[in-house]
Amino acid sequence: MADAGSAAQRVGIRLRALVADAAWWRPLQDGDAWDAGVAVDPTQLADFRPRRATLIVIDQALDASGQQALAGLQERAYELPRAVRVVVVSAGPLLPFARPIGG
């Protein structure tokens, strides 16, 4: 939205996002909108269901309940209607289900 030059372009972006949301059967396209945010309470991810592809940032060390919620989200990954990516930014120990990013 920040890159849109006018109100009409912002409306166009929003309409394309709504159409993509409604087309649940269609694979994710390069231009599709993603939701993004910081998880203040990672334990709430246990019941999370995305409405569109989602990037979640966790900027804190995870306790046992936070790790359990994240593990549960991973177990349900194939049941979710949209892609979910989680980035954990902390100095804590490596999580058992962590995967490296980059190449």
Residue, then its C-alpha position, 0 to 999 in steps of 0.5 A: m500500500a505504501d508504494a501506491g501512488s494514489a487512492a485509486q491504486r490503493v483501492g486496486i491493490r485491495l480489490r486484487a487482494l480480496v479476489a485472491d482471498a476468495a480464490w482459495w483453490r488457486p496457488l499462491q502467485d508472486g503478486d499476491a498480498w501477504d499479511a504480516g505482523v509481530a506475534v506479541d503472545p506466541t501461545q495464541l498461534a496454537d489456534f491461528r488460521p490465516r486468511r491469506a499468506t502470512l508472515i509472523v515475526i516473533d521477537q522474543a525468546l520462546d518459553a515451553s508453551g510458545q514452543q509448543a504452540l509453534a510446533g502445533l502450527q507446524e503440525r497443522a501446516y498442511e491443513l491451513p488454507r494459505a502459506v504461513r512463514v514464521v521468523v523467530v528473532s531471539a538469542g535463545p536456543l535453536l528450536p527443534f523444528a527450526r529450518p535455516i533460511g537463505g542459501 
